[in-house]
Amino acid sequence: MLAGTLTGMLILTVAACSPDEEDSQEVPHHSFVSRPDLKPAQVEITQGEGWTSEYQDADEYIFWTPNYGSDTPSSGAKIFDLEGEPVWVAPDDPDDSQDNYFDLRIQQYRGEPVLTYYQGPSEGGRGYGDIFILDESYQQIAQVTTTGDLEPGNADFHDTTITEDDTMLIGAYVPAQADLSEVGGPEDGWVDEAVIQEIDIASGEMLFEWSSLDHVPVSHAKNDFDDEQEELDDEAEEDEEPAQLGTEEEPFDYFHINSMTEDHDGSILVSARHTHAVYKLDRQTGELDWTLGGSGSDFDMDDDAVFAWQHDAQRAPDGTLTLLDNHANGSASDETSRGLRLSVDEEAMTASLVTEYAPPDDRSAGSMANANPLPDGNMLIGWGAEPHYSEYTKDGELIYDVCHGAGCYGDNYHGGGGSYRAYKAPWEGQPETDPDVVITDEDDEGRLAHVSWNGATQVAQWRLLSGEDESSAAAHTTVERDSFETAIPLPEDAQYTAVEALDENGEVLGVGEPEDPEENSSN
């Protein structure tokens, strides 16, 4: 049951380590006998004024990709229920640079719900990997990546939008020559050019391509060239030459695309963090229909509608434009981030605030983050670098706020936190694997069968089968599934054990047995 367990949230950035690492503690995390390789973080949930009991029983889940920078808790792709209990945890190796997960969410492909996520290396705020699509059994059914003049495996992690035509919009960055004199760089400089490709998922064919330099000048960049060069200087070792910004080896990221979504008329909405602007692209020609925000805005914007360093611009079903206004760049900032719902009048060319989704306390998401409009009109905010996600009513009233990672517990904890985005959606997972069963012999509790089924969402009960052998085994007891892992007492004379997963109608979904043959041979 959801409970108001925190009365105050501590704000901490991703690098949440105590100065004395030896005295710091690991962030509280789950440990499972049946799946010792899975170590997801525990979460703290605070109910807001908009809370009602219907939320604890909702058949929906949270999808996120936290990164803790350690093996406890484990990073990677996660699905949690609304009570903060893990449902699916993708195994993750924190030492493998190829194993970074971003942007786990539910989308529709060929009329069916699927999981999509980015996996691959990430460096300098961008990715160089592939997009994976999984069916309800968590089996890969497609893989999408860059093509054409871009090398395969160069897809960025920022967005993975499947369209109604079963294509996918993906982004990428490529070094390109450009005049940087207007922003303080060299005339013969280099930038990270942002590229959008629309890929037919089934064939891998590219149907559309757009490049930022063809339409948005470098002079619209809001990130400061000199400040970024100073950061490179500070990062250089004492005996080495600092990297030079604006070169082919260290291009200036003037645009930084972080979302591309379909608008209601089939055009593409693009969010560029470093120009503080949202662009509407003509799907046929690539020309800009309009620019909202930044230096080249076509709209008269009310003061409370102005955003900066934003993420995740998309058109909501009611016609409003939603986005996450980071209003901060980097970890050190006094600015408070917020979610926004804007009215964008394309005839009068005005933009005004409809709803602001403010954090319960000042919360500066210096990177990442998203605003996920829900079908019922509510809004789920993922706070990016801040280890939180929150749900609000459409009018902006806080329903609940969830904290994970070191930021929940204070300076004596390490393990960081933060997740690129967070989503909420219904999902029915039916793994192809069998349930995991491990038997232990506890001094005070006797023999126990610990059972779990990573990714299964329809399990209501577990039924223990026991006997002298498999052929003589009969139902011994049935218990409710109350968490990711359930412990079931074994009869003293059980020589063979199996556990059946039952749905709410008592139908068998799967059967698990201990992997160790000795556990199923004798007492």
PAMARDO-917968 format. One record per residue (C-alpha): residue in one letter; x, y, z. Coordinates in steps of 0.5 Angstrom, whole numbers, plus 500, padded with zeros to 3 digits. Each point is the difference from the previous one (the first is absolute). Example, Ala and Ser with C-alpha at 12.3 -4.5 7.8 and 13.67 -1.06 7.14 Angstrom:
BEGIN
A525491516 S502507498 
This chain:
BEGIN
M500500500 L503507498 A501504507 G503507501 T507498502 L504506499 T498507504 G506503496 M504499494 L507502499 I502502494 L507497497 T503500493 V502493497 A507501503 A497498507 C506498504 S503501507 P507504500 D502494504 E498494495 E502495506 D495502505 S494501494 Q495495500 E497496494 V493503498 P494495503 H499495494 H496493500 S503494500 F497493498 V502493501 S497497494 R504506496 P506502503 D502504494 L495505500 K501506505 P495505499 A499506504 Q495501505 V496506499 E496505505 I493502498 T497507503 Q493501499 G497507498 E494504500 G497496494 W501493503 T494496500 S500492501 E498498493 Y508502498 Q502494505 D496495496 A501503493 D502494495 E506505497 Y508500501 I506504500 F505500495 W507503501 T507499499 P504502506 N507501501 Y504499506 G507499498 S501494505 D498493500 T495501506 P495502498 S500498493 S499504494 G497499494 A493499497 K494499506 I493499500 F497502507 D492499502 L497506504 E502498507 G507500498 E501493499 P505497494 V496496495 W506500495 V507501500 A505500494 P506497503 D506505499 D507500501 P502507502 D507499498 D498498493 S500507496 Q496497494 D494498505 N497507502 Y493500499 F496506499 D492502498 L497493502 R492501498 I494497497 Q498502493 Q496497495 Y503496494 R496496495 G494501504 E503497507 P503503506 V507499500 L506502504 T505505497 Y507502503 Y507502498 Q506496501 G507502499 P506505502 S499507502 E505505501 G499508500 G493500501 R498496493 G500493498 Y503495495 G496494500 D493496498 I493500501 F497494503 I493498499 L497494505 D493496500 E496499506 S505494501 Y506504500 Q502497494 Q504505495 I496500494 A503506496 Q507504501 V500507497 T506505498 T503505496 T501499492 G502504494 D506504501 L500499507 E503493503 P496495503 G500500507 N500508501 A493501502 D499505506 F497498507 H496506500 D493498497 T497494496 T494501498 I495495496 T495504495 E494497498 D503498493 D504495504 T506504499 M505503505 L503507501 I507499503 G506506501 A507500499 Y506505500 V505500495 P506505500 A499506494 Q504506498 A497506502 D502508501 L500501508 S503507500 E493503502 V500495507 G507502501 G503494497 P505499494 E497502493 D502493497 G497496506 W496494501 V494498503 D496494502 E494501495 A494497502 V496495495 I493497500 Q499493496 E493497499 I502492500 D495495497 I500495506 A499494496 S505501494 G505505503 E499505494 M501507502 L493504497 F502507503 E506504502 W501507503 S507504502 S500506505 L505504496 D496500494 H494504504 V503503507 P506504500 V505499505 S499507503 H494498503 A504496505 K499501507 N505496503 D506505501 F507498496 D505503505 D497497506 E500493497 Q507501498 E502502507 E497493502 L504496495 D506504503 D498498507 E499493498 A507499497 E506497504 E506505502 D504497495 E496500494 E497505495 P493501501 A495498495 Q498506495 L493501499 G497501493 T505495497 E498493496 E502497507 E496504504 P495503496 F495505503 D493497502 Y496507498 F493496499 H500494504 I493497498 N497496506 S493498497 M496499493 T493498500 E494500495 D495506501 H493499498 D501502493 G505496499 S506505500 I506499505 L501503507 V507501502 S503502506 A507503500 R503501507 H506505498 T495505496 H495500505 A495499495 V495495497 Y499499492 K494498496 L503497494 D496498493 R501493499 Q500500493 T505506499 G504500507 E499508500 L498503506 D492502501 W502504506 T505501506 L497500507 G505503505 G508502500 S503505495 G495499494 S494499503 D494502496 F495500506 D498506505 M501496506 D497502507 D506500505 D498494504 A500496494 V507501498 F504494501 A508499500 W504493499 Q494496499 H498493498 D495496498 A495504496 Q494497497 R493501498 A495498505 P493497498 D496507502 G505504495 T504503506 L508499499 T503497506 L508500502 L504500506 D503507501 N507498503 H502507501 A507498502 N506498497 G504495504 S500498507 A502507503 S494504500 D495504504 E494499494 T494496502 S498495494 R493499498 G495497496 L496504495 R493500496 L500505495 S495503496 V503501493 D496504495 E502499493 E496506497 A501505505 M507498501 T500500508 A502495505 S497500507 L500496507 V495495501 T502496506 E507500503 Y502494504 A505502505 P504495505 P498500507 D506503502 D505504496 R503495495 S505502495 A501495494 G506502497 S500494495 M495495497 A493500502 N493499497 A492502500 N496494498 P493502499 L495494502 P494498497 D495503506 G503507499 N505499506 M508501499 L505496502 I507504501 G507496500 W505505503 G506497497 A506502503 E496500507 P498493502 H493502500 Y493499496 S494503502 E492499497 Y496506500 T493501498 K498504494 D499506504 G507500503 E499497507 L505495503 I497493500 Y507496503 D507502499 V505494500 C507500502 H506495498 G507500501 A505504505 G496506500 C494496504 Y505499506 G505505501 D508502499 N502493503 Y497496495 H503499493 G497497493 G498507497 G494499496 G496503495 S496497494 Y500503493 R493500500 A494497503 Y493497497 K494497503 A496495496 P496494500 W504494498 E499492500 G506496500 Q501493499 P507497500 E502494496 T504498506 D498496506 P499503507 D506500504 V500495506 V506499506 I499496506 T503502506 D500497507 E500505506 D501499507 D494503502 E495499495 G502494497 R500498492 L498506496 A498500492 H502507498 V497502493 S499505495 W499502493 N504506497 G495503496 A494497501 T494504501 Q494496501 V502495505 A495501506 Q502493504 W505495501 R498493501 L505495503 L501493497 S504495504 G500492501 E505495499 D502501493 E497504494 S494495498 S498499508 A500508501 A493503502 A498507502 H502501507 T499508501 T498506497 V502507502 E499507497 R505503496 D502506504 S506503497 F506498495 E502494504 T496496505 A502495505 I496493501 P501496505 L501492498 P498494504 E505496503 D500494496 A500503493 Q505497496 Y497504493 T498507500 A497504494 V496507500 E495502496 A498507498 L493501500 D496506497 E494503503 N495494498 G505495502 E502498493 V508498500 L504505497 G507496501 V503495504 G507501504 E505495503 P506501503 E506500496 D504496505 P499492499 E502499507 E494504502 N495496497 S503493502 S499500508 N500503506 
